[in-house]
Amino acid sequence: MRLVLPAILGSLLGFFALAVAVQDEPIVSAPLLSVFSPGLRVAEMLTPAKHESLGSTFGGFLRVAIGVNAVLYFSIFALAGYLIDRRLRR
């Protein structure tokens, strides 16, 4: 249970961070976007290497971007949960 809640929250927040980043990409600076949604930049670097149909390329782009964002936010929530648990045990 200790890892399930951060995984769920990380996946949800990673998805929403990607949605906000894609929507605000022309307005917000690139370094600020990379802080909140690093999956967008990673997916942009990996996706052009494939030359497939548009649906397949876009699907791969989304899987990479959401996955990277989910891992980032999972690690943040897991670390926060660990620190809170450690503090409460003392």
ABEGO torsion letter per residue (X at the ends): XAAAAAAAAAAAAAAAAAAAAAAAAAABBAAAAAAABAAAAAAAAAAAABBBBAAAAAAAAAAAAAAAAAAAAAAAAAAAAAAAAAAAAX
